[in-house]
Each structure stands twice: as structure tokens, then as C-alpha cells.
Amino acid sequence: MTFRPQVDVVYEQLRSKILDGSLEQGYDLHERAVAELVGTSRTPVREAVARLVVDGLAERHGRRTRVTVWDDEKTGQLYEMRAALESEACRLAAMRRSESVVMRLQASVAEQRKLADPSPVARRDINYEFHEEIWQASGNPFLLETNQKYGVQSMCIAPTTLRHDERWKTALDEHERLVEHISRHEAGEAAALMHHHLASAFRRR
């Protein structure tokens, strides 16, 4: 059996609860209460919460720490950052793409279209996986890590726009076009479409 430090276990538990909405925006991450919630001592809770702050999933609020509250201004700033970073990742992916990358992206789009569970959370998660394929295809580990951070933050902003069937269909069509641009080495077109893709998602919020 692989030993996992308690702080890692607590961190994963809290992260999961934030992502699935069990811990809502603004939830007070008081050490004692959280320790009781996850059944551990306060020390690993303190370290786990500090990690969540670095991830942007929690924030300092006065003398307290709480689950990050995503108001309109902060959400807009996040999407501006995502549009800039993901457009660049898409541009690099188109320039550097290999046949295996194109095959993985095509398979991802096919999987999205065949999604058996149309729940908003299932759509959100498989959408993240598609975007992550593009970040990886950029060949830049710094872009990958940064996009992963901001992509996960976006997953915390409920409800997801992908709950709307119309938005889901539009997103899938744009995903398919993104793969076509990447497969043809059309870097400028791919970057522009990704920017539009994220701008449209923000406007639906």
C-alpha cells in the first residue's frame, strides 16, 4: 500500500468538495470546523487550505479563509486570462502538432458527442479534458501548468454554462473546428477561434 501524507489526503478531499459544490463559495474554512468535517487534526488542514489558496480555490478574507467567491468582476478577469493563455496554447498546438495529438483530439470530440450522461457536471468535466489535451499539445509545460490552474478555477464557478443544450452543441461544434485548424497547422485561425470560444462562454454567464 502506498503511503500518502495526511495533508495530501485532506487537500484532495477539500478540493473535491469545492469542485462538486459541497463547499459553496464563501464557505468559511475555519481550521477546527474543517478538521471535524474531514476527521483529522488541524495541522494538515492548515497546510491543505494554504495549498487551496495558492490554487485560487480559496482566498483570504480579513482574518478568515474562505472558498473563493466569484463575483462578476473576478469572473471576467479570469476569462480574460484564460482567453489569452489558451489562445497561445492553441496556436502552439497547431504549430507543433503530431498525428498522435490530432488523433487524441478527434477521439475527445467523438467522446463528447457520445456522452451518455448529459448532466452539467459530466459536460463540464469532459470539456476540461478536451482543453487539457490542447494545453499538453502546446509543448510548453509552463502554459500547461498555468492553464490547468485557471481551468480548474473556472470549474468552480457554478452553474456551468454547458448546462444549456444550445451552448453545449455550440461548444462541441467549436471544438471540432479547433481540431480541424490544429490538424492543418492553421495556428492563427486556431488561436482566434479559441479566443472567441472562451469569450462566448463568458458572455453566457
N, C-alpha and C positions, 0 to 999 in steps of 0.2 A: 504493500500500500504506500502510495506517495504522500509524504507529509506536506501539508500546506500551512504556512503561518496563519495564526488566527486573524491577523489583520487583513490578510488576503480574502479569507472566508467572509469576514464582516463587510469588507468593501464590495465584494460581488453581491452579497445579499442586499445591501443598501442600493447599489447601482441598479440591480434588477427591479427593486421595488419602485425606484424613481421612474424607470423606463416603462413599467407597466401601469403606472399611475397610482399604485398603492400608497405611495408617499407623494402627496399632491404638492403643487407649487406653494411655497410659503410654509411648508411643514417645518416646525421647529426641531432641529436636530440636537436637542439637549442630550448631553452625554448619558446621563442617568436613564432617561426615558428610552433612548435608543439601545442602551445596554440591556435593558429589560426586554425590549422588543425582540432583539436577536439572541438573547440568552448568553451574554458574555460579560466580561468586566469592562470598565470604562476606558482602559488604556488602548486596546485595539480599536475601540470606537473612535477615540480621539484621532488616531492615525488614519483610519479609514475615511473619516469625514474630511480630514485635511487633503486627502487624495481627491475626493469628490470636488472640493473647492478648486483644485488645480485643473480638474476636468471641465469645470464650468457647470457642473450639475448641482453644486451647492454654492452659496455665497454668504459672505459676512454681512450681517445686518445689525449695526450697533454692536452690542456685546454678544449677540447671539449668532448662530449659524443656522441657515435655513435652506430648504430646497429652493433652487433658483426660481425666481418669479420672472416670467417672460411677458413683459408689457409690450405695447406696440412698437415703442422706440427701440427697445433692445432686440426684438424680433427682426425689425427692419435692418438693424445694423448687422445682425448675424447673417441674414440673407445676402446683404451686400458683400460681406466677406466670402461667403460660400460661392457666390457668383464669380467673384474674381479668381478664387483659388481653383474652383472646379473647371472653369473655362480654360485655365492654363494647363491643368491636368489633362483635359480632353485634347487640347492642342498637341501636347507632348505624346499622348497616347496615339494620335493619328500619325505623327511623325515617326514613332518608334515601333509601331505595332508589328506583331508577328502573326503568322497564320493561327497559332495556338490561341493567341489573345482574341482574335476575331471569332474563333470557334467558341470560346468560353462566353463571349458577349452574346453571340447568337443563341447559344443554349440558354443563357439567362433570360433573354427576351421570350424565348419559347416557353420557358418555365413560368414566367409571369403571366403569359396568355392562358396557360392551362391551370392557373391557380385554382385549386379545388375549394379552398377556404377563402371566401371573398371578404372576410372581416377586415375592418380598417387596420388592425394591428398586423395581420398577415400581409396585407398590402404594403404597409409601412416597412416591415422587416425585409421583404423580398426586394423592395425598391432600394433600400440601403445596400443590400448585397450587390445589386447591379452597379450602383455608383461606386462602390468599393472596388469592383473589377476594373473600372476606368482609372481610379486613382492608382491602383497597382500597375496598370499598363503604362502609366506615365513614366515609369522607371526612375522616379525621384522619391527616395524614402522620406524626405522632409515634407514633400507635398502629401504623400500618403498619410503620414502621421498627423499632420495638421488637418487634413480633410476628415480623417476619422474622428478627431476631436469635435470638430464643428458639426459633422454629420450626426453624431450621437446626440449632441445638444439639440439639434433640430427634432430628433425623435421624441424629445421630452415635451415639445410644445403641442399639447392636445387641444382640440381634436385634430388629427391629421387631415389635410385637405383631400387625401386619397380616399376618404370615406364616401366621397361623391362619385358615382359611377361615371359621370361625364368626365370628371377630372382624371380618373383612373385610366379611361380609354385614351384621353389626350396624352397622358404621361407615357403610356405604352407605345403610342404612335411615334412620339418624340424619341423614346428610347431606341426604337427600330431605326429611325433616321440617323440617330447618333452613331449607331453601329455601322450603318452604310457609309457615313462620312469617314469614320475611323478606318474602315476596311479599304477605302480608296485613297488613303493618305491625304484627305481633304482637311488639313489642320485648321485653317481659318474658318471654314464652314462649321466644323465640329465645335470649335470654341464659341462661335456666335450662337449656335443652337443651344448649347449648354447654358449660356448666359440667359437666353430667352426662356429656357425651361425652368430655371430657378426663379427668374423674375415673375413668371406666370404663377408659379406655386405660391409666392409671397402675396401676390395680388388676390389670391383666393382666400387668404386668411382673414 
